[in-house]
Amino acid sequence: MSAAERASPPAASGDDPRSSPSAPTGEGIRIQKLLARAGVGSRRVGDELVAAGRVRVNGEPVGPGRRVDPELDRVEVDGVPVAVRPGLVHYLLNKPVGVVSTASDPDGRPTVVSLVPGEPRVYPVGRLDSDSEGLILLTNDGDLAHRLTHPRFGVEKEYLAHVDGGALSPHQLRRLREGVDLDDGTTAPARVSQPSPGVLRITIHEGRNRQVRRMCSAVGHPVLRLVRVRIGPLRDPDLGPGEWRPLGTGELHALQAASAGSGVEPGR
């Protein structure tokens, strides 16, 4: 390419709408309106975020008149994506015991997918064992699902574990907090408390297969009942076994924010 060609702006017919400069008029949704729809805050809050340079579209800071297309543009506040493409759905389900966390089961057992609407097709984010219960997400949002399940992003999952053998000793609790040697390696530090004898509140971010059950067995207290009560910022104590609901825009934004980081420094 010649120097003259490099200095010339591209022809209008070849412009990429995702890299075009801010425009006060045109197609799409005004940035403040989109931020309000995404649950970030009111349009006034959107104005303040834009003015502070905290809103970017396709990696570039934008002015207050920018219009965006949710299907083409990537909108972020402080690096957290806030625009959701049309057609994406996000369900929160309280999985009962006996239901498997897969899309289908060769043995004919009920699946989490069978408990939510069939269209559009969704998939579980991570797994809960058949004999475990509690919160699980189902979605067709592959990017979010990856960030929620990869340990690099550090999204916490909190469990209530009722264990055999009565109260754990301070030494046993310390082992769970600092890391337990399992057959697939030592677990990362976890937050563990004992609200009552034989009942543990355990928060982890790794999500290995049957991890909480194996951790408790390793310290001599097998799990009798395991309930996942939180995924990142999401809780819902009023959601009954087998019940589901779509995520609200504020919840979705909070979940996106929780999964936006890289690098993990778990608390103890």
C-alpha positions as CSV (number, residue, x, y, z in Angstrom):
1,M,0.0,0.0,0.0
2,S,1.4,3.4,-0.9
3,A,1.8,6.3,1.5
4,A,-1.0,8.2,-0.2
5,E,-3.3,5.2,0.2
6,R,-2.4,4.9,3.9
7,A,-3.1,8.6,4.4
8,S,-6.5,8.5,2.7
9,P,-9.7,7.6,4.7
10,P,-11.4,4.4,3.6
11,A,-14.3,4.6,1.2
12,A,-17.7,4.9,2.9
13,S,-18.9,1.6,1.4
14,G,-16.1,-0.3,3.1
15,D,-16.4,1.3,6.6
16,D,-16.7,-1.1,9.5
17,P,-19.6,0.1,11.6
18,R,-17.9,-1.3,14.7
19,S,-14.9,1.0,14.3
20,S,-16.7,4.1,13.0
21,P,-16.4,7.3,15.0
22,S,-19.1,8.6,17.3
23,A,-22.0,10.2,15.5
24,P,-24.8,12.3,17.1
25,T,-27.3,11.0,14.6
26,G,-28.0,7.8,12.7
27,E,-29.2,4.3,13.3
28,G,-29.0,2.4,16.5
29,I,-29.6,3.3,20.2
30,R,-28.2,6.2,22.1
31,I,-25.5,5.1,24.4
32,Q,-27.2,6.4,27.5
33,K,-30.5,4.5,26.7
34,L,-28.6,1.3,26.1
35,L,-26.8,1.6,29.5
36,A,-30.1,2.2,31.2
37,R,-31.6,-0.9,29.5
38,A,-28.6,-3.0,30.5
39,G,-29.2,-2.1,34.2
40,V,-26.1,0.0,34.7
41,G,-28.2,3.0,35.9
42,S,-30.5,5.8,34.9
43,R,-29.8,7.9,31.8
44,R,-28.3,10.6,34.1
45,V,-25.9,8.0,35.4
46,G,-25.1,7.1,31.8
47,D,-24.4,10.7,31.1
48,E,-21.9,10.8,34.0
49,L,-20.2,7.6,33.0
50,V,-19.8,8.8,29.4
51,A,-18.5,12.2,30.6
52,A,-16.0,10.5,32.9
53,G,-14.6,8.5,29.9
54,R,-15.6,5.2,31.5
55,V,-17.7,4.0,28.6
56,R,-16.1,2.4,25.6
57,V,-17.5,1.1,22.3
58,N,-15.3,-1.4,20.5
59,G,-12.4,-0.3,22.7
60,E,-12.7,3.4,22.1
61,P,-14.1,6.1,24.5
62,V,-17.3,7.7,23.3
63,G,-19.1,11.0,23.5
64,P,-22.7,11.5,24.7
65,G,-24.2,11.5,21.2
66,R,-23.0,8.1,20.2
67,R,-25.5,5.6,18.8
68,V,-24.7,1.9,19.0
69,D,-26.0,-1.4,17.5
70,P,-26.2,-4.1,20.2
71,E,-25.7,-6.7,17.5
72,L,-22.5,-5.3,16.2
73,D,-21.0,-3.1,18.9
74,R,-19.2,-4.2,22.1
75,V,-20.1,-1.7,24.8
76,E,-18.2,-1.7,28.1
77,V,-18.2,0.3,31.3
78,D,-14.8,0.1,33.2
79,G,-13.9,-2.9,30.9
80,V,-17.1,-4.8,31.8
81,P,-19.4,-5.7,28.8
82,V,-22.9,-4.4,29.3
83,A,-24.7,-4.8,25.9
84,V,-26.4,-8.2,25.4
85,R,-27.0,-9.4,21.8
86,P,-30.6,-10.1,20.9
87,G,-31.5,-13.7,21.2
88,L,-29.4,-14.5,24.2
89,V,-31.2,-15.9,27.3
90,H,-30.0,-16.5,30.8
91,Y,-31.9,-18.7,33.2
92,L,-31.3,-19.3,36.9
93,L,-32.6,-22.7,38.1
94,N,-32.8,-24.3,41.5
95,K,-31.8,-27.8,40.6
96,P,-33.4,-30.6,42.6
97,V,-31.7,-33.8,43.7
98,G,-31.9,-36.5,41.0
99,V,-31.7,-34.2,38.0
100,V,-28.5,-34.3,36.0
101,S,-26.7,-31.2,34.8
102,T,-26.5,-32.1,31.1
103,A,-28.5,-31.4,28.0
104,S,-29.4,-35.1,27.6
105,D,-28.9,-38.3,29.5
106,P,-28.5,-41.8,27.9
107,D,-30.1,-43.3,31.0
108,G,-33.3,-41.3,30.7
109,R,-32.9,-39.3,33.9
110,P,-34.4,-35.8,34.0
111,T,-32.0,-33.1,33.0
112,V,-31.8,-29.4,33.9
113,V,-32.5,-28.5,30.3
114,S,-35.9,-30.3,30.5
115,L,-36.9,-27.9,33.3
116,V,-36.6,-24.7,31.3
117,P,-38.1,-23.5,28.0
118,G,-37.0,-25.6,25.0
119,E,-36.4,-22.6,22.7
120,P,-34.0,-21.1,22.3
121,R,-31.7,-24.0,23.0
122,V,-29.6,-23.5,26.2
123,Y,-26.9,-25.4,28.0
124,P,-25.9,-25.6,31.7
125,V,-23.0,-23.5,32.9
126,G,-20.8,-26.0,34.8
127,R,-22.3,-28.9,36.7
128,L,-23.9,-29.9,39.9
129,D,-23.9,-33.6,40.7
130,S,-27.1,-35.6,40.4
131,D,-27.2,-35.9,44.2
132,S,-26.5,-32.2,44.8
133,E,-28.9,-29.4,44.6
134,G,-29.1,-25.6,44.3
135,L,-28.4,-22.8,41.8
136,I,-27.2,-23.4,38.3
137,L,-27.3,-21.2,35.2
138,L,-28.4,-22.2,31.8
139,T,-27.7,-20.0,28.7
140,N,-26.9,-19.8,25.1
141,D,-24.3,-17.1,25.8
142,G,-21.1,-19.0,25.1
143,D,-18.7,-16.1,26.0
144,L,-20.3,-15.6,29.5
145,A,-20.4,-19.4,30.1
146,H,-16.7,-19.6,29.4
147,R,-15.9,-16.8,31.8
148,L,-18.1,-18.3,34.6
149,T,-16.5,-21.7,34.4
150,H,-12.8,-21.0,33.8
151,P,-10.9,-20.7,37.1
152,R,-8.8,-17.9,35.7
153,F,-11.7,-15.5,36.1
154,G,-12.3,-16.4,39.7
155,V,-16.1,-16.5,39.9
156,E,-17.0,-17.8,43.3
157,K,-19.5,-20.5,44.0
158,E,-20.8,-20.9,47.5
159,Y,-22.1,-24.1,49.1
160,L,-23.8,-25.3,52.2
161,A,-22.5,-28.8,53.1
162,H,-24.1,-30.9,55.7
163,V,-21.4,-33.5,56.7
164,D,-21.2,-36.7,58.6
165,G,-19.2,-37.0,61.8
166,G,-20.3,-33.9,63.7
167,A,-18.3,-30.7,64.2
168,L,-15.0,-30.3,62.4
169,S,-11.9,-29.4,64.5
170,P,-10.0,-26.1,63.9
171,H,-7.2,-28.2,62.3
172,Q,-9.7,-29.7,59.8
173,L,-11.2,-26.3,59.0
174,R,-7.7,-24.9,58.4
175,R,-6.9,-27.8,56.0
176,L,-10.0,-27.0,53.9
177,R,-9.1,-23.3,53.9
178,E,-5.5,-23.7,53.0
179,G,-5.8,-26.5,50.4
180,V,-6.5,-30.2,50.5
181,D,-4.4,-32.8,48.6
182,L,-6.7,-34.6,46.2
183,D,-5.8,-37.1,43.5
184,D,-5.9,-34.3,40.9
185,G,-3.7,-31.9,42.9
186,T,-4.0,-29.6,45.9
187,T,-7.1,-27.4,46.0
188,A,-6.8,-23.6,45.9
189,P,-7.4,-21.7,49.1
190,A,-11.1,-21.5,50.0
191,R,-13.3,-19.6,52.4
192,V,-14.8,-22.0,55.0
193,S,-16.9,-21.4,58.1
194,Q,-18.9,-23.7,60.3
195,P,-22.2,-22.0,61.2
196,S,-23.3,-25.0,63.3
197,P,-21.7,-28.4,64.1
198,G,-21.5,-30.5,61.0
199,V,-22.7,-27.7,58.7
200,L,-20.1,-26.0,56.5
201,R,-20.3,-22.9,54.3
202,I,-17.7,-23.3,51.6
203,T,-16.8,-20.8,48.9
204,I,-14.5,-22.0,46.0
205,H,-13.7,-20.8,42.5
206,E,-12.1,-23.9,40.9
207,G,-15.1,-26.1,40.1
208,R,-13.3,-29.4,39.8
209,N,-15.5,-32.6,39.5
210,R,-17.2,-33.2,42.9
211,Q,-14.7,-30.9,44.5
212,V,-16.5,-30.0,47.7
213,R,-17.5,-33.6,48.3
214,R,-13.9,-34.8,47.9
215,M,-12.5,-32.0,50.0
216,C,-14.8,-32.9,52.9
217,S,-14.1,-36.6,52.5
218,A,-10.4,-35.9,52.6
219,V,-10.7,-34.4,56.1
220,G,-12.8,-37.3,57.3
221,H,-16.3,-35.8,57.1
222,P,-18.2,-37.1,54.0
223,V,-21.0,-34.9,52.7
224,L,-24.6,-35.9,53.4
225,R,-26.3,-33.0,51.6
226,L,-24.8,-30.3,49.3
227,V,-26.6,-27.2,48.2
228,R,-25.1,-24.5,46.0
229,V,-26.5,-21.2,47.3
230,R,-24.6,-18.6,45.3
231,I,-23.0,-18.1,41.9
232,G,-20.9,-15.0,41.9
233,P,-23.3,-12.2,42.9
234,L,-26.4,-14.3,42.4
235,R,-28.5,-15.6,45.2
236,D,-32.2,-16.5,45.4
237,P,-33.4,-18.1,48.6
238,D,-37.0,-17.8,47.4
239,L,-36.5,-19.9,44.2
240,G,-38.0,-23.4,45.0
241,P,-36.6,-26.7,43.9
242,G,-37.3,-27.2,40.2
243,E,-38.2,-23.5,39.7
244,W,-36.4,-21.2,37.3
245,R,-36.5,-17.6,36.2
246,P,-34.7,-15.3,33.7
247,L,-32.0,-13.1,35.0
248,G,-32.8,-9.4,35.4
249,T,-30.6,-6.8,33.6
250,G,-29.0,-5.7,36.8
251,E,-28.2,-9.3,37.8
252,L,-26.7,-9.9,34.4
253,H,-24.5,-6.8,34.5
254,A,-23.4,-7.8,38.0
255,L,-22.5,-11.3,36.7
256,Q,-20.6,-9.9,33.8
257,A,-18.7,-7.6,36.2
258,A,-17.9,-10.6,38.4
259,S,-16.5,-12.6,35.5
260,A,-14.6,-9.8,33.8
261,G,-11.4,-10.0,35.9
262,S,-8.3,-12.1,35.4
263,G,-6.1,-13.5,38.1
264,V,-7.5,-14.8,41.4
265,E,-6.6,-13.9,45.0
266,P,-9.1,-15.9,47.0
267,G,-10.0,-14.8,50.5
268,R,-9.7,-17.2,53.4
